[in-house]
Every structure is written in C-alpha cells, then in structure tokens.
Amino acid sequence: MQKKDSTKINFTHLHVHSHYSLLDGLAKIDELLDRAKELGMDSIALTDHGVLYGAIEFYQKAKERGIKPIVGCEMYVAPNGIENKRAKIDDARHHLILLAKNETGYKNLLQLVSIAHLEGFYYKPRVDRELLKRFSEGLIALSACVEGEVPSLVLSGKMEEAEKTALEYENIFGKGDFFLELQHHPKFPNQKIANEGVIEISKRTGIPLVATTDMHYVHLEDAPIQDILLCVQTNRKVSEQNRMNLMDFELYMRSPEKMAEDFKDVPEAIENTARIASRCNLEIELGNIKLPFYEVPAGYTPETYLRELCEKGLAERFGEDITEVHRDRMEYEFSVIEKTGFASYFLIVQDFVNWAKNQGIVVGPGRGSAAGSFVSYLTGITNIDPIKYNLLFERFLNPERISMPDIDLDFADIRRDEVLAYVRERYGKDHVAQIITFGTMAARAAVRDAGRALGYPYGFCDQTAKLIPMGMSIRDCIAGVPEVTHLYKTDPAGKKLLDSAGRLEGVCRHA
C-alpha cells in the first residue's frame, strides 16, 4: 500500500479566472487544470467575472483528469440595488465570490447570473443583497479581493461598518458559509491594510478566513501577456502610465507550498481552503436528454398527433399518388421517432415553422441532415422530398446511435425577430434560449491586437500578420514559414510580437 505523503499541503485555489473572464483572464481551461495536476492539487475552483461560460467545459475536463471541479462565479454586487442605474453612482459595484456546494447551489448560481444579466446589467451584470438572500441556499461566499465590500470599507477606514457588513453577509449565507478572503500581494500596499482589517474582523466575529490568489494566468512569466490582454480590453498601450495595470499583483497559480509560505502567519486561511473544497460536491447531470413538452389536443398523445399531421401532409403533398414507398418510409421514421421519444420535438419545430409561413415570413426549404427526414417534409418543416432525392434519414436520426436531432432552419433576417417573439410567447420566455458563441483570437488577429497594445506601428503589425497563412498557428509559422522564421530570428521587435501573439492565440476575445 502506498504511504500517504504527510508533508503534502492540502490547499485549493478558490478564486480563479480563465479566459472566459473576457480580455481579463488569460488561462485556458486545459492550462489551468494541467498545471493544477502538475502541482499535485486534487481540486480547484473556477470563478470567472459575472459569468458561467466555462462551467461545463471546466467540469467535464476536471473530471477527466481526476480533479474535483468547484463551480463558482465572481459576482458584481450593486450597493444600491439592481433597479438603480444612475451614472457615477450605480456604476460602482463590489465583488463577491460564490461557490456551489451542490446541485441546489449550482441552480441558484444559474439564477443569480441570469438575473444579473437580464435585469441587473449596468456596465456589468449585477446582483444585490436581496437577490443573494433569495438564492443563497447551497452556496459558499468569499469576501473577494480589495474590490469586495468588506475590504473596501476597511480601506476606507470604516471598520465598524465593515464588521457590520461582514455579519450581514454571514447572515445571508449562514454561519460557516461566509469567509473573509485574504490575498498576498506585497507590492500592493492596500492589500496589507485590507488583510490586517479583515483579520481583525475575523477575530471579533468568528467569521473564518480563507487564502486566495485571484488567479488570472497560470505562470508568473505570463504576467506581461495578461497585461497586453488588459490593454486590448481597454484600448490602451503597454507604455501608458495611467491605465489599469495588474503587474504588481502576481496573479499566477502558486503552488500549495508557496501559498503556505505566503500565509504562514494565518495557517487557518490555508486549511480552510481544503475545508471548503471538501464541502463542495457538485454533480452535474450531463447526457440525460430533457425533452421539451408540447401540449397536444385532448385525446392525443404526441405520437398520435404527429401521425395525424403526417397523414394530413401525405394527402396534401401527394394526393392520389401516395405509394407504398411513401408509407414504408413514414412508418420506418415513425418507429425511430417513437423509440427515441422525439415526437414532441418535431411538433414544436413544425409549429413555429408553419406559423412563420402562415405569417408570410420566408422560411428556407431545409438544409443539413434534417432534409433527409420524410416526417419533416410531411409536417412542413422542410420543403424537399427526401425520397425523390434519395436522402438518408439515418444521417438525421440513427436508431443505432441515438442523439438529439438537430434541425437547421433559415428565416428571413428582416422578420426573424417575429419568429423568436412567437416562440417566447407560445412556450414561455423562460423556456427559450439563444446560443452563445465565442470569438477567439486567431493568429492574424492576435498579431494585430498584440502589436497595437505594444505600440508597434500599424504597418509593421499588418505586414507581419499577412505573413501568416490562414488557418496556421503562430508556433507552426515560426517553425515552418521561412519569412516568419527569419523575422523571428533577426528582429527583436518581431520576436516579441510573435511571442506575445502566440500566447494570446486561441484566447476568447468576445461573446
């Protein structure tokens, strides 16, 4: 039996930003997890600014590596309530770290982030204390960096108010579920003041301490690259003095040993990270398809109603020319649809497609694998006869490998909003979501962004970007494109530009 390493420091990073903290965090999910494993850590949190963009990717990839994922978010708290949106008053906001202990906490986190964007957004997605009270179950809260409400009050010299606020947050989340956060940034004088005040409040109230780094990148040497990223966000240059700058903070993934050294005077702050990690045991159910519900007329099931629509479609499409081939194809597709339980899905799609057609909105004839479905043709979802064109149903829905059908639809862009409005009204706005996509920094764009932030002439950056073939990474170009290799080896500015852009390549730029 392998002996347990008694010298191992049980520490978990609980305040971590990835590149889903757009143009602020540099680290990709894989980089974070690989480094955590390399450092011997068996758990880590993800707490991006105001969003849960990376939660599922993080959860899945952490599980694959045998690392416990702790899903969280760094929320923005509006001091005057989310309803107030007054310039120079309500654009001030405080940070607060929330971590999901379980499924209830995760669902409450989803609620908070959604409301923060849909109702509380003012420069940033915001929540307030009333919302936190409503959705506090299953969550652990940390007081965050110096931008948190408690440390901000400490720095303002308002110790009594800071203590009162800390107790209010403890009341919101429950005793043992609110922690006062310490960070170690020796080059930043305010951090020492905040830490001293927070430790004093902990002594007076019994609210426990926790140590974090506010991680924004993986390695210490990544700091200048993250600084370039901030300049891209704020449209500033690295050389400018009066700008947002985090270079003094060393926001990298410190080892457990380094963290223990940094917080040797408050060892309980390190120990509490492990206690929090042990209490966060979220299991997210993935891969279990939850089908939408379609209300059918009385006396019908989704399957019998879909069959009736198909029979009607057969008569309308083929009249007296219905053949055995048509019947056999319809019955075969029906057997697969019934087996997979996707009847409601077809009913919903045909509902809003046919509504659009009845409103005179132009709908595409069908593209992708859905054009191979005869049932889609009979119900008006598509307008291409798959039997006539010998299109395969199995490309759309395969009985041997069941997966959710995917119907691609085209609506006239000038009236697409009407279709979305109908779907929201018909099925409830809380049942309709639009899918987010992320624009990442491709090689050429990364060169131009990095060059602008570094203050290099536009012509030089543009010329360098054009040396990179489309679809080729900067690393491969340095190794395999002679002009790029020459620039990299002979021009210090070119080397710095390509090295910087290479680290930015693939980072999320916008949603």
N, C-alpha and C positions, 0 to 999 in steps of 0.2 A: 504494500500500500504506500502511495506517495505521501510523504510528510507535508503538512501544511506549512507554508512559509510564515513563521511567526513574526518576521520583520516587515512583512508587507503592510503598507499603509492603506487602510480602507478609505478611499476618497472617491467622490463622484463629482464631476463637473455638472453644475445645475443651472448655469447661466451661459448659454451657448448660442451664438448666431451663425447661421450658414449663409450661403449666397442668396437664399430666399429672403433675407433681410436686404432688399434690393439696393444695390450700389452702396452698401454699408458693410455687410459681411462678405468675406472673400472665400471662405472654405466651402467646398462642395461636400455633399453628404458622405460620399465614399472616403474622401480625405479625412474627415472628422473621425469616422468610425475606424479606419485603418490605423490612424495614429493612436486612438484610444486603446485599441487592442495591442499595439506595439508597446504602449506604456503599461500594459498589464491591468487595465481597468475593465471591469466587467459590467459597468453601467454608465450611461451618460444621458443628459437631457438635451432637448432642442427647444430653444425659446426665442424664435425669431420675432422681430418687431411687428406687433399688431396683426400677424397672420399665422395661418397653419398650413401654408403652401407645401412645406416639405414633410409634413407629419407622416403621411402614409409611406412615402419613399424611405424616410428615416426609420420608421417602424419595421418595415419589411427587411431592409438591408441590415439593421442592427440584429434582428432575429437570426438572419442567415449567418452572422458572424458569432453568434452566441453571446451577444451583448444585450443587456436589458435596456430597452428604449424607454425613456421618460419623456412623454409628450407634454410640451408646455408652450407658453407664449409670454413675451414681454408686452404687457398691455400699456396703453396710454390712458391715464385717469384724468378726466376733466374735473377740475376743482369746483366748478360752479354748476355741474350737471350737464348732460349731453344736449339738452334742449337749447342751451345758451351758446350762441355763436357770434360773439362780438369781437371785432378787430382789436388787437392789443390787450384784450382782457382774457378771452377764452381760447386764444391760440397758445397760451401757457398750459402745460399739462405735465403730469408726473408719471414716472414709470413704475410698474409693478409686475413682478414675475409670478405667473400662475403655473402650477404643475398638476397634472391629472393623476389622482391616486388610483382611479378605477374607471369603469365604463360610465358611471354617473358623472364623475368629474370631467371626463372627456366630452360627454354630451353637453354639459354646462359650459365648457370651454368653447365648443362649437357655437352655442347660443350667444355667448358674450362676443366672440369675434364677428359673428354675423350682424348682431345689433350694432356693434361698434362701427361697422362699415355702412350699414343701411340707414341708421338713424343718428349715430353719434359723430359721423365724419365731419371734421373741420380741420383741414390741413393734414390731419392724421385720423385713423379710426380710433374713436374714444369710447370708454365706458365711464361710469361714475359709481359712487358708493352704493346708491340704491340698486343698481343693476348687480353689483357684486353681492349684495345681500340676497337677492333673488336667486342667484345662480352660484352660490358658494359651496354647495354640497359636493364632496368628493374632490375638493381642490386644496392644495397647499400653496400658500403665498409667501413670497420673499420680498423684502422691502426695496430691493433693486439697488442700482448704482446711486451716485450722488444726485441723479435726477429723480430719484424716488421721493415721495412726500416726506417721509420721516427724516432722511438725511438732509434734504433741502431745508427743512425747518431748523435742524441742528446748525447747518452752515449759516443760517440767518440769525443765529443766537437765540432762537425761540425754543429753549429746552423744554419748558413746561408744555407748550403746545405740541412739540414733537412727541413727548411722552404720552400725552392725551391721544394723539393721532395713532400712535402705535397700539395703544389699548383698544381703540375703536376698530382697528384692523383685526386685532386678535378676537374681538367680539364678533366681527363679521364672519371670520373663517373658523373660529373655535379654538379653544386652548390647545396648544400643541400643533396647530396647523398654520400658524403665522410665525415667521422667522425674521430676525433682523440681520440684514446682509452686510458682511464685511468684505472689502476688497483691498488688495495690496498694490498700490501704485506710488512708490517712494518719490518719483519725480513730480507728483501732483500734490502740492501742499494741502489742498482742500480735502483730499481723501483721508489724511491723518486726522484732521479735525472732525470729519464725519465719523470715522471709526471710533474715536475717543468718546464722542457723544452717544453713539449707538451702543457702545459697551456699557456706558453709564446707565442708559435707559434699560438695558437688559438686566443689570444688577438690581435696579429699583423695581422692575415689574416682573421679573422672572421669564420674560419672553426670550426664547433661546436664540443663539447666534448661529450664523452659517457663513462659511467662507466660499467665495466665488472669484472668478477672474473676469467675467463679462467678455468671454472669448469671441473674437471676430475673425481670427485666422489661425492656422494650425501651428506654424513655426515662427520663431522670433524674427527670422530673416524675411518673413512675409510682410512685415510692418510697412516698408516703403511702397509695396504693391497695393496694400489696403489704402494707403494714403492717396495713391493715384486714383483708386476707385472712388474715394470720397470727393476728389476734385472733379471726376466725371459727373458725379451726382450734383455737385454744387456749381458746376461750370466755372471752376477756378483753376489756377495753375499752382503747381507744387511750390514754386518760388515765391508766391504771395504770402505775406506775413499774417494779415488779419483775416483768417479764414478758419473753418472747422478743421481741427487737427488733433488726431489721437495718438501721435507718435510717442508721447511721453507715457502712455499707459501700458504698453507691452501686453496686448490683449491676445496672447497666444495660448496654446494648450500646454499648460505647465504640468509637469509630472507630479504624481502624488507626493514624492519626496520634496520637490521644490515648494509645493503648497504647504506641506508640514513645516518646512523651514520658515516660510513667509509668515506663518501664523503660529509660531512656536509659543507665543505668549498667551494664545487663546486656543489651546488644543481642542476644546469642545466644539469650536466652529468647524473643525475638520471632521470630528467624529459625527457631528450632526448631518453632514452630507450623506454619510452611509446610512444613518437612521432614516432620513427622508427617502433615500433610494429604496430601502427595504420596504417602505410603506407604499411606494408607487408600483402597483402591479397591474397595469392596464393590459387587457387583452382585447384587441380589436378584431371583430369577426369579419374576415375577408373571404371572398369567393362564394359566399352564400347569396344567390340572386334573390332580391326582394322585388317582386314584380308589382307594377302599379295596378290599381284597381279601376275597372271600367264598369260603371253601373248599367246593366243591361235591362231591357224592358221586362215587366213581370212575366213569369212563366218560362224565362230563358236562362240558360247558363251562358257564359262567354263562348263556349264551344258551339252550342246550338245556334246562338245569334250570329256568330261568324259564318257558320254553314249557311244560314238563311241569306246573308248578304252575298255569299259566293254564288248560291243558286240564282239569285237575282242578277248578279253580274254575268253569269253564264248566258242567261236569256238576253241580256242587253248587248253583250259582246258578240254572241254567235247566232242568236235567234234560232232558226230551224237547222243550223249547221253544227249543232253540238254532236261531237263524235265520242267514240269510246276512249280515244286517246285523251280528250279533254277530261272526261270523267275519271279515268285512271290516274291522271296527273293530279287532279284536285284531291282525290281520295288519298293518294300517297302523301301529298303535302299535309293534308289534314291529320293523317296518322302521326306524322312527326310533330306537328304543332300541338296536338293533344298530349302526346307523350312528354313533350318538353314544357307544357303548360304556358305557352306563349300567346294564347288566344287573345287575352286582354291587351297585350302589346299591339297586335295587329288592329284591334278595334280602336284603340286610341289614335294610332297613326292615321288610319283611314278616316277617322272622324275629323281631324283638323285639316287633312289634305282636301277632303271633299268639301269642307266648309270654305276653304280658300277658293276652290274652283267655283263654288256657287256665288262667291262674292266678286267674281271676275278677276281674281288675283292669279297671275300666270304662275303655274307650277311646272317644274321640269318633268320630262317624261320618265325619268328614272335613270339612275347610274349606279355603278358598283354592283356588288353581289345581289342586292335586292331585286335587280331586274331579272334574275333567274327564278323568281318566285311567281308561280301561276296564281296563287291566292292573292298576292299583292296586285297583280294585274286585274283580277276579278273584282277586287274591292276598291279599285280606283287609285290605289297608292302609286302604282306605276302605269305607264301607258304603252308598254312594249310587251308583245305576246312572246313569252319565253319558249313556247313550243314551236312557233313559227321560225324562230331564230336559233333553235337548238341550244338554249342557255341552261346551265346546270343549276338545279335547286340546291344541290349539296354544297356549292360554294357559299351559299347564303346560310343555310341551316343544315348541319350534318348530324344525322341521328347517331353516328358512331362517336362523334366528338362534340358534345353539347356545349354551346356557348351562346351568350346573348346575341340575338340577331341585331344587325346594325344597318339601319335604313338611312341612306344619304338622300337628303331632299334639297331641292332648289326652289326658292320662291323669289319672285321679282323683288329686287332690293328696295325699290321705292315703296313697297307695301308690306315688306317683311314684318315690320313692327305690328301691323294689324293681326298677323297670324300669332305672334307671341302674346299679344294682348288677349286674343281669344283663348289661347291655351291657359293663360293665367286665370282668366275669369271662369273657364269651364272646370278646371281641375284644382284651382286654388293656388295663389301665388307662392305659398309655402311648399308646393309640390313641383315647382318649375325652377330649374336652374340653368344658367348658361355656363358653358365650359370655358375655363380659363386656359390660356396658352402663355408660354413664357418665351420672350425673345432673348436668346443668348448671344454673347459676343462671339461672332465668327472671326476668323483670323484677320481679315482685312479691316473689319470694324474695330477690332481690338487694337490694331496698329494705329488707326486714326485717333481713337479715344485716348490711348496712352500718350501718343505724340502731342495731342492738344494739351493734356494735363501737364506734360513735361515741359511745355513751352517751346517745342521744336517748330520750325517753320512749316506751314501747311504744305508747301511744295515738296519738301523732303519726306514728310509723312505719307503724302499721296503717292509719291513715286515709289516709296518702299512698299506700300500696300499693294500697288499694282504689280509688284514682282511676285506676289504670292498667287499661285494658280487657284482657281475656285475649287473649294472642297478639300484643299490640302491644309494640314495643320502647320503651324509655325515651326514646331520642332522638326517635322519632316522636311520642311522647306530649307531650314538651316543645314540639314544633313544632305539634301538631295537636289536643291536648285542652285546651280553654280553662282548666279548673280546674288542670291541671298547669302550663300555661304561666304562669298567674297566680302560683301558688306559687313557681315557679322564679324569676320576675322580682321578686317582692316580699318573699320570705322568705329571708334568707341561710342559715338552717339548712336550709330546703327545697332551696335550690340546691346546697349542699354534699352533702346526702343523695342527691339525684338524680344529681349529677355522679359521686359515688363509686359508686353502684349501677350507673350506666351503664357504668362501666369494668369492673365485676365481672360484668355480664350476659354469659351465654354461657360463662363460665369453668367448668371441671369442678369439681364440688363433692364428689362421691363416686363410687366404683365399685360 
